[in-house]
Structure formats: C-alpha cells, structure tokens
Amino acid sequence: MIRRYIIGTVAVALVMAFAAITGSAQVGELRGTVMMEQTDGTKAPLADAQIDVIRTDVKGEYHTKTNKKGEFVFAGLPFIGEYTVVASHPTAAPNWISKFKVGRGILAELTVKPGDGRRPTADEIKNAAPSAGAPGGGRNSGESAEERAKREELIRKNKEIEDKNKKITESNEIINRTFKAGNEALNAGSAASKAGNADLAIQKYSDAITQYSEGLAADAEQPALLTNKATALKARAIERFNSAIRSKTMDDAAKSAAYETAKTDFRDAAAASNKAVQIIKTVPAPTDPTELQRYNGNKYAALATNAEAMRLLVTKADATKADDASTAFQEYLAVEQDPAKKARAQLDSAQMLLDAGATDKALAAFQAILATQPDSPDANLGVGLSLFASGDKAKFQDAANYLQRFVDTAPDTHSFKNDAKAILAEMKNTEKIVPEKTPARTTKKRP
C-alpha cells in the first residue's frame, strides 16, 4: 500500500467574506399619507397637501405635495438621520411627526383637521414639538388613542431597526477585522512552512485560527471564515504531523501525543469545511454579476477545501469517513474547470479510498481514470495495488500486469517505482507470477 507523507506547504484559500448585509445603503425611501379629519370624525385623503421634511440632526429640508390619493414619496433621503415630517394645507391646521427614520419600510401617516392653513417654519416646529415621535403641533393636534397607538408602534419598530442595524454594523466590523488579520497570519504561516520553520508556522496558523474563531463568534454563518479556518486547521495539523515524523528527539509517547493533537485538527478542519459547504448550498445564487462572482469564488473555495480536509481526515484520523470524503470530492470535481487540477483530484480521491482499505471502491475509481487516461502511471499503479491488496490470488496476475505497466511508464524519480518493483519480485518468488507481455499502446493517426 502506498504510504504518502504530507508535504509541509498548503495552498491558502483566497476568498472574500460574506458581509451580513450585501451593501451599505446611503439613501432611504420615505412614503406617507395625509388624511383630513372632519368634525364628524370621518377622514378622507387630502390632495395637494404641502409636505415639508426637515432633517433635525443636521441642516436639510426636502419638499413635495400629496397626490390625489393623499400620498407622497421621497425616493432617496439620507439613510442616517432624523426627520420631522410636516403636513400643511390652506384649509387645515398643520401637523407633523418628529424623530422619523427613513428607509425602514414604515409609512409616515399624518392626519390634519380643518384650520387656518398655516405652514409652520422649522423653528416653530422645534419650539412647539411635543415628545419624541409625537405627531401634532401642540394646540392643533388632538391625538386620538388610535393615533397614539400607531405612533408608539412606529417608535418601537424604529427602535428595533436601529438596534438591528447597530448589531449588524458591529458584527461586520468584527468580521472584516478578523478576516483580514486571519488571512495575514495564514499567509505568514504558509511562508514559514515553505522556509522550513515548523514552530513559527504552527504559531502563525494558531493565530489565524484564533482570528477566524473570533469572527465566527460574531456570526457563525460566514462560509468564508469557516473555509479559511479549515485551511488554517489542516495546515497546522500537517505541520504537527510532519514534525512528529521528522523528530529525532521525541520518544514514542510524545510522538503519539503529537499525532493525536494533529488528528484533532484534521477533524476540526473537516467539520469547519463541511459547515461552510452546507451554508453555501442554502444560499441562492445571486443575479448581480459582482455578487455572483463573489458567491462562485466562495463556493469553489469551500468545496475544494472540504475535499482536501476530508481526504486528510480519512487518511490520517478516521478511515470510516471514506464515503463522505468521496462525496466531497465529487462535489468539488463538479465545479473544477482546470483539467490538471481535476485529474489530480480524481487520483487523490481514488488513493484516499485505497489508503482507507476500501479496495473495491478504489479499484473502480482507478479504473474509471484509466478509461479516459489509459497511460496514466498513477492510475495503473493504483489498479495494481488495489488488486494486490484484495488478497485474492486469482487477481494477482492482473495486479502484476498493471504494476509492470506502471514500472514501464513511470519516471525513475517516481517515489513508488522501487516499491512496485519489490512487489513484482515478491509475487514472482512466492506466487510464481510474472507480468504478461502486453502489446505497446499506440495512438491511431487521423486520416
């Protein structure tokens, strides 16, 4: 069976964080209605009512009139701000709503009564305005219980929206900060690994994991943070695993402890990448080209990272997850467009099954590769090893044939060439089996 050591470098997943809100709106819509209440209590829409919207946190005024249905709309007022919405009419006493927020989907509903037609100034409103959000101009108002209930509900909704937006803003700040810091630490860890500094690499990968974990504490449904956390976890596991293998000072107990620590990282990496993939699957593909590009980038990174994390989990920590890992590879292969990467992933998936002891499934996977790449040295090797590992002597002749095909086609630098020769020699000595001569494979020329 092939014994594959893990290389000490990893590819850093360069993905973009999903913001909790896709865009920071700078303007908001304000819609409202004006009704005229008669002395008998009946109400009717008031056309051509003057609407003055006065911004109270900074200086700013906006003006329009109601249509025949008593409706008015401002398409884009500054989202961050407080407004007083004033309604006046030549036949009515003015009325207004104070401390109003725009862009929350809440209708500004004003009711006026017959009056002197006065149009109050901003200063008059400021001096006469009642408590926060209360409609009415002091003497002219006469707020009913129904109107008061609507006003209080409007204030409550505004407060809920303000609190929600504040939480989103704070969460986004944490996500952006930790994503950036985590990526910097992840890249530093990769650089240290390439330089052969395992201790520094482990430290930097640990820093990255800490940063991503803080971001996920603010929003656990961030697939980009989960993907990059998985990348950092499996990179740290690789460093710990390889350090234990290379160590000349660790005793058996210390090495065993190091392997177990690495296995924990492999398991956590698989769990994080699995969750990232599951979240991506629940998010509908956006229609906006920029958002679609972001979505596809995150999806690709999540699937690629998950396939590799599951391969490492199976080969280093938990062979029972081989079927789950095969599924992860199939999902990744469905989105991979690079032929070289796709071919490498197909071999990795088949080899993972062989390493897990699933020889029948590994044989089928390697044979599927040979169906399209008959001269692939690694696929010929994989078929030969799968047949040999089955223990079925009836299959040893085919195993020898495939192994010999590998020896004939693989470069001398291939790490398993000498091992394949050794297996062939063993089969010849113990089972009296030698490879059968097979005709050279040729490519037909097109006429």
N, C-alpha and C positions, 0 to 999 in steps of 0.2 A: 504494500500500500504506500502511496506517495506520502511523504512527510514534508509538508510545506511550512517553512518558517515564515513568520510575518515580517515584512520589511518595516524598517523604522520610520517611514515617512507616510504621510497621508495627504490626500487632496482636500484642501479647505473648501467647504461649501460656501460659495459666494452668493448669498441670496438676500432678498430685501424683506424687511419686516413689514407685516401687515399692520397698518395703523388701525386703531379701534374705530376711527372714522376716516373714510377714504379721502376726504378733502376738508379743509378748514374754510367754511363758508364765511365770506366777508360781508355779505348783504343778506337781508331777510325780507320776506313779503309781509305786508300789513293789509289785511282786509277787514272791512267792517260794515255796519249798517246804522242808519239813523231812522228812528221812528218818532212820529208826532203823536203825543197822548192828549186827547181832548178831555174836556171837563167831565164827560160821562164815563171816562175810563177806557174808551176804545182807542186803539192805536192803528196808525197807517204809515206806510213808508213815506219818507219826506224827500222829495226830489229837490235838486239844486241847493242842498244844504252846504254851507261852507265848512270845509274840513281843514283845520289848521293842526299840523303835527309839529309839536315843539320839543326839541331834544333838550333835556334838563341837565344831563351830566356835563355836556359841552354845548357851545352855542350852535344852533342849527334849527332851521324851520323848513317845512315842506307843506304844500298847499294843493288842494284839489276840491272837487264838488261831487256830490252824490248823483247817481243816475236816476232814471225814472222809478227804479225799484228801491230807491233809498240806499244803494250800495256804493261803496268806494273802495279803491285799492291803490296801494303804493307798491310797485313791483320790486324795488330794491332799496331799502333803507339800511344804513349801517347796522350790522347784527348786534354789535356790542354797544349798548346804550340804553338809556331810559327816556321814555317819551310821555308827553301829555297829549292826548288826542282830544281836540276841541271841535264841537259841532255847534254851528250858529246858523240862523236863518232870519230874514226880515220879519217873519211872523212869529218868531219863537224866542224864548229866553235861552241863552247858551247853556251848554252842559259839557262835561268833559270827564275823561278817565286819566288818572295820574299814574306815574311809575309803570307804564306799559312797556312790554318787551315785544320785539318783532321777530318774525321767523320761527315762531313756536307753534304755528298752526292754530292759534287761538283767535277767534273773531272778536273784534272790538265793537261791542253793541252799545249804542248810545240812544237814550230817549230824551226828547225835549218836550216842553209844554209851551202853550201859547204865551207870548211875551212881547217885549219891546224891540226885538230884533237886534239887540246889541251884540257886537263882535268884540269880545274881550281881548286885551293885549296880554302879552306874556307876563308882564309884571303884575297885572291884575289877577291873573290866574295863580301866580306864585303866592301872592299875598292872601288870596281868598280860598286857595285849595284846601280841602279837608284832609283827612288822614290818607296814608299811602293807598293808592289804587282806588280810592272812593270816587265815583262819578258825582258830578254836581258842582255847581258854582255857589255854594253857600246858600243864600236866600232863595235861589232859583231852583234848587234841586228837588227836594221832597222824595227821597229814595224809598221805594216800596220794599217789602220783605222779600219779594221775588227777586228784585234787582240786587238787593244786598246779598242774597244767597249766590246769585250769579257772579257778583264781584268777588266774593270770598272764594268761590271755586276757581275763578280766574287767577287770583293771587296764589292759591295753593298750587295750581298747575304750573304757574310761572316759577314758583319756588322749587318744585320738583325738577323742572327742566334745568334751572340754574345749578342745582346740586348735581344732577346727572352730568351736565356739561363740565362742571368743575372736576368731577371724578374722572371723566374721560380725558380731560386735559392733563391731569396729574398722572394718570396711567400712561398716556402717550409719552410724557416726558421721561418717565422711568424706562419704558420700553426702548425708546430711541437711545437713551444714555447707555443702558446696559447692553444693547445690541452692538453699539459702536465699540464700547470697551471690551466686550466679549470677543468680537472679531479681531481687535488689535492683539489681545492675549493669545487667541487661537493662531494667528499668523506668526506671532513670536515663538510659540511652541513648535510650530512646523519648522521654522528656521533653525531653532535649537536642535531639533531632531535631525535635520539634514547635516548639521555641523557635528553630530555625534555626541552632543551634550544631553544625555538622557535625564539627568537630575533637573536641569533647567527646563527641559521640555515638559516634564511632569508638572513642575511648578506652574508654568505658564498655562498648560491645559487645565490645571486645577483653578487658576484664576478665571479662565474663560467660563468654566462650569459654574463658578460662583456668580459671575455676572449674569449669565443666561438664567440661572435659577432665580435671581432677584427679579428679573424682568417677568418671568413666568409667574412669580408670586403676585405681581400686579395684574396680569392677565394670562391665565393658564391656557388660553385657546389661541396662542400665537404659533402657527406652524413653523415660521422661520426660526424663531428662538428654539423650538423643540428640535428642529433639524440640526442647527448648529451646536446645540448642547449634545446631541447624539454624536456628532462628528468629534467634539472635544472628548467625550467619554471613551469612544473607541480608540482615539489616538492615545489617550492616557493609558488605556488597557494594553495597547500594543507596546508602549514603552516599558510598562511594568513587566509584561510577559517576557519581552526580549531581554530586559535587564537581568531577569532571573535566569534565563537560559545562558547568558554570557558570563554571569558572575562566577568568579573563581574563589570567592571568599564566603559565600553563603553556604550554610550547612543544609541538609535535607529539609529540616523543619522550617528554616527561613524561606527556602525556595517554595515549599508547599504553601506557606502563608502568602507569599508574593503572588503565586498563581491564583489563589482563592480571591485575593484582592482584585486582580485583573479580571477574573471571571465575573465579579460583581459589577465592574464597569461594563463588561460586554453585555450583561443582562440589562443594565440600566440604559445603555445605548440603544439596544433593541426596543425597549419599552418606549423611550422618547421618540424614536423614529416611527414606530408603529402608530403612536398617537398623532404625530404630525400628518401621516398619510390619511388616517381616519378623518381628521379635521378637514383636510383638503378635499376629500371626497364629498363632504357635506356642503361645500361652498359652490354655488352655481358659477359657471364660467361667466365673467363679466363681458359686456358688449363693447365697452370703451376700449380702444386699441391699447392705450397705455396700461390700463388696469389688467387687460388680458395678457399682456406681455409679463407683467408682474406675477400674475396668477400662474402662468405656464412655467415661469422660472422657479417659483416656489414649489410647484408640483413636481417638476423634474428633479430638483434637489432633494425633495423629501423621498421620492421613490428610489433614486439612486443611493442615497444614504441608507435607506431602510434595507435594500437588498444586501449591501455590504455589511451592515450591522448584523443582519440575520445570519449571513454566512459565517461571520466570526463567532456568533453565539453558538451555532451548531458545531463548528469545528473545534472550538476551544472551551465551551462550557456546557452545552445541553444538546446532545445529538437527537433528542426526541422532538425537537422543533424543525426537523428537516423538511417536512411537508409545508409548514408555514413559510420557511425560507424559500422553497421552490415557488410558492405563490408570490412572494415578494419579488423574486427575480422575474417572473412572468409579467407582473405589473410594470416593472422598470423597463423590460425589453419592449413593451408596447409603446413607450414614449421615446426610447432612444433612437436617434436618427443617424448617429455616427456608426458606419459599418464596422470599423475596427473595435470600437467600444462594445458594440453588440456581440461581436464574435467572442471577445474576451469574457463578457458576462455569461454567455452560453457555456463556455468551458468552465468558468468558476462555479456555475450552478451545478453542472454535472459532477465536477470534482468534489463539491461540498457533499453531494449525495454519497459518493464513494467513501469519503472520509467518515461519514456518519454510519457507514455499514449498510446502507440501502443499495446493495449491489445490483439488484434487478432494475431499480429505477435509474441508477447511474448508467447501467448498460444501455437502457433505452435512450437516455439523454445524449450519451456519446454517439450512439448510432444515428440519432437524428442530425447531429452535426456532420457526420460522415456522408449523410445523404446529399448534402449540398457542398461539402468540402472533403472529398474523398482522400486528399493528400495531406490532411491536417495531421502533423506528427502527434500533437497532444491528444487529439480525438482517437487516433489509432492506439496510442498508449493507454488511454482511458478504457477503451473497449477490451484490450488485452488484460489489463489489471482487473477489470470487473469480472471477466470470465474466470481468471485465475483465482480471484478472491472468493468466488462462489463455492470453491471446494469440490465442485462436480468434475471428476476426472474426464467425463465424456466431453467436457468443454475445453480441456487443456490444449488439444490440438489447435482449435481456433484461437485460443489465447496466445499460443506460441506464434501463430501466423501473424496476428496483429502486432505483437511485441517486436517481431522481426521487421515488420513494415515500419514501425517507429524507429528502430535502430538504423534502418536503411535511409530514412528521410530526415531524421533529426540532426541538427548540427552537433559537432563534437562538444560544444560548450553547454549543451543541454544538461541541466542538473541531474536528470534521472537516467541518462543514457547508460552509464556504467551499471546502475541498479537493474535496468532492463536486461542487460547482457548477463548479469548474475542470475536472474530468474530463469532465463533461457538455458543457461548452463545447468542449473539445478533440475529443471524439467528433463533435460537430456540425460542427466546422470541417474535421477531417481525414478523417472517415469518412462524413460526411453523415447521421449518425444522430441522431435526436431521440427523446425518450421518447414512447411511445404513451400516449394518454389512456386511463385505466382508470376504470371506474365507482367511485364512492365506496363504501367498505365500510361496511355498516350492521349493526347488531345487531338481530336479529329479536326483537320483543316477545313475551313469553309470553302466551298467551290467558288 
